[in-house]
Amino acid sequence: MSERIQARAARAADKAAVLAFCRNTFSWGDYIADVWARWLADADGQLLIGLADEHPVGLMHVALHGEMAWMEGMRVHPDFRRRGIASQVEAAGRAFARARGCRGARLATSIKNVAAQGMSDALGYRRAAQFNDWEIEPAPGDFTFARVATENDLPRALAVWRDASTRVASHSIIPDRRWNWTPLDETRLREHIRAGELRVASHGFALLLAYDEHDWSGLSLIALAGDEETMRNLARAARGEAAYRGYSHLEAQIADAPAANRALERAGFTRGGGMFIYEVEL
């Protein structure tokens, strides 16, 4: 008799079974244990569980951002792959998002994860953008090229973003603190200004977020805009600021635009992997 595959909303009692098959997803482990409680308590989104004969063997969280859903944390027990579990869970996620007025859904997967890319294609998603990973060791240097933005800088920043090659390459979205890719619009720029995270120069800007976590402490450059020389100088200023603030790491995740790639290379950054962003209409 074939097993029964289905999906439902997660329950607190599912935690042990889920974490058991999520323990070694990546070479360094997995982050599901760290986000389980938050995802389960998400009143706007939904944490979904895939079941095989009532046993939890799959997982996905749906986060809602206006009319766009973000699909994240897709996991399937290694012993239950290629049985339609991911498709069942993703379909339940779409139905949830559609019922709440979403017109589309997005997800991210590693450039190196060919299997996940194939699954995304099979589910009808199309690749919308590519973000490259970069890193460099912080080092003392002049970071006065860029200054902390104020509310007065908002109109200029919006104008720069409208004309930015990285905006076009990014499909107008960038990662946030929870690694959901959402639009960089006036509301979000204002929030970054209030948080002291926007750095501005005469012809461009950078978004620089600080992370002080138990396993990683550093600055993350999540947006660059402007001409190539301005982006290079902003990246160099970020390196100096990271050293000044005492951080041991500086990373960047920037849309795959030729001028931005050259700017980061010229600033001394080393390119690593990256992420593909996929989207589908609901």
C-alpha angles and dihedrals in degrees: 000000000000118000121254113247119197143142133227141162113289122256130205089247090063094066100091094048093047096047090049092065095035095056098097104024092130133025088262096043123253141290099223093100089057095052102033096096093046094047093046091051094046103127094188101041132038137238110215131200126205115217134201109192088340094307117122108245103146141046142189135160123213115206119189123222108176108288093350127079122209115213112204144162097030107180133167126188108257091235093054104047123128091029098105096261096125090048092051094049093045091050090053089050092052092049091051092049094044092051088055095053101265116152097193146011133218136194138177130223134176119269085233096051100092093166093056091047090053091049091050090052091048091052091055100258120141126210109255105172146356126222120195124214119228135175141183136172113256112249133179111268145129110298096168091099085086128042133197109270126239131200088269089066094058099091092049092046091052091050092049091049093050090058097037121121087213090059091056092045093046095051083239092292132110134178121273130206092282093047094251109140107229135164119282097225136149093280094051094044089052090052091051090050091052090049091052092242102121118091117193135195131178094274106019150005144228133208113221121184126190121220121195105177134150093256103028135031122181150091123284123205105209102167138029126181134175138056119326096262092049092049090049092052092046090052091049090048089052089055091052092046092051090054093045091052092049099248120151096204138051120182134171133203107189134166115265101260120146095230092049091047092052092045093054093045091050089049089057100256120148118224119228129164127318147189136270117215116213129190139185135188116244 
